[in-house]
Amino acid sequence: MIQRIQSVFLALAGIGILLLFYIPLWTKATPQGEQEATLYLWKFVHTQGGKEVSSETIYYFVPLVLASAALSFGSLFSYTNRLKQIKLNAVNSLVLMILVLWSVYHVITKYEKLFLPEQRGHYYGFFVIIAVMMFITLANRFIRRDERLVRSADRIR
């Protein structure tokens, strides 16, 4: 049921994780702007002077994002089974943690020291993942509240 607040949070989580197809996960640029490195969900691009120096296709972040979106929308539409929703949200949180840890490890080991090692990059897409995790946590909180309400009503009968 869409009128429940947890449904709104789950919809925001599903839409938010799909935003990663448009927002770069990580970007780093020199102060003058002559070099720039950007990590998208599906590729890494290094440009120098406006020309592409190197590009690498990355396939392993996309399935994690698609799995997270599927879990969010699957949880949204399984509103009749609150315990199933809680389990799907727990698996979704696990997938998001794997995505964050794997992408941060990938950035630190491969791309952070590409140029100007003392300068850090900007993690734009990671804030989206953190927001999605907060939406899932809030949804779980309200799902548990509904479950407690239903169980308390069962005791009265």
URWONOR-V635180 format. One record per pair of residues at least 12 apart in sequence whose ideal C-beta (glycine too) atoms are under 8 Angstrom apart, sorted by the first residue. I is the first residue (numbers start at 1). J is the second residue. If there is no record, write none. Layout:
i->I j->J
i->I j->J
This chain:
i->1 j->79
i->4 j->79
i->4 j->142
i->4 j->146
i->5 j->142
i->6 j->85
i->6 j->138
i->6 j->139
i->6 j->140
i->6 j->142
i->6 j->143
i->6 j->146
i->7 j->76
i->7 j->79
i->7 j->139
i->9 j->135
i->9 j->136
i->9 j->138
i->9 j->139
i->9 j->142
i->10 j->72
i->10 j->73
i->10 j->75
i->10 j->76
i->10 j->89
i->10 j->135
i->10 j->136
i->10 j->139
i->11 j->72
i->11 j->73
i->11 j->76
i->12 j->132
i->12 j->135
i->13 j->72
i->13 j->92
i->13 j->132
i->13 j->135
i->13 j->136
i->13 j->139
i->14 j->69
i->14 j->72
i->14 j->73
i->14 j->76
i->16 j->128
i->16 j->131
i->16 j->132
i->16 j->135
i->17 j->65
i->17 j->68
i->17 j->69
i->17 j->72
i->17 j->96
i->17 j->128
i->17 j->129
i->17 j->132
i->18 j->65
i->18 j->69
i->19 j->128
i->20 j->41
i->20 j->65
i->20 j->125
i->20 j->128
i->20 j->129
i->21 j->41
i->21 j->65
i->23 j->124
i->23 j->125
i->23 j->128
i->24 j->38
i->24 j->39
i->24 j->40
i->24 j->124
i->24 j->125
i->25 j->39
i->25 j->40
i->25 j->41
i->25 j->61
i->25 j->103
i->25 j->107
i->25 j->123
i->25 j->124
i->25 j->125
i->25 j->126
i->26 j->38
i->26 j->39
i->26 j->103
i->26 j->107
i->26 j->111
i->26 j->121
i->26 j->122
i->26 j->123
i->26 j->124
i->26 j->125
i->26 j->126
i->27 j->39
i->27 j->121
i->27 j->122
i->27 j->124
i->28 j->111
i->28 j->112
i->28 j->114
i->28 j->115
i->28 j->116
i->28 j->119
i->28 j->120
i->28 j->121
i->28 j->122
i->30 j->115
i->30 j->116
i->30 j->119
i->34 j->48
i->34 j->49
i->35 j->47
i->35 j->48
i->35 j->49
i->35 j->115
i->35 j->116
i->36 j->48
i->37 j->111
i->37 j->114
i->37 j->115
i->37 j->121
i->39 j->58
i->39 j->103
i->39 j->106
i->39 j->107
i->39 j->111
i->40 j->58
i->41 j->58
i->41 j->61
i->41 j->62
i->41 j->65
i->41 j->125
i->42 j->57
i->42 j->58
i->42 j->59
i->42 j->61
i->42 j->62
i->43 j->55
i->43 j->56
i->43 j->57
i->43 j->58
i->44 j->56
i->44 j->58
i->44 j->110
i->44 j->111
i->46 j->114
i->58 j->106
i->60 j->102
i->61 j->99
i->61 j->102
i->61 j->103
i->64 j->95
i->64 j->98
i->64 j->99
i->64 j->102
i->65 j->99
i->67 j->95
i->68 j->92
i->68 j->95
i->68 j->96
i->68 j->99
i->68 j->132
i->71 j->88
i->71 j->89
i->71 j->91
i->71 j->92
i->71 j->95
i->72 j->92
i->72 j->132
i->72 j->136
i->74 j->88
i->75 j->88
i->75 j->89
i->75 j->92
i->75 j->139
i->82 j->143
i->82 j->146
i->82 j->147
i->82 j->150
i->83 j->147
i->85 j->139
i->85 j->143
i->86 j->140
i->86 j->143
i->86 j->144
i->86 j->147
i->89 j->136
i->89 j->139
i->89 j->140
i->89 j->143
i->90 j->140
i->92 j->136
i->93 j->133
i->93 j->136
i->93 j->137
i->96 j->129
i->96 j->132
i->96 j->133
i->96 j->136
i->97 j->133
i->99 j->129
i->100 j->126
i->100 j->129
i->100 j->130
i->103 j->125
i->103 j->126
i->104 j->123
i->104 j->126
i->107 j->121
i->107 j->123
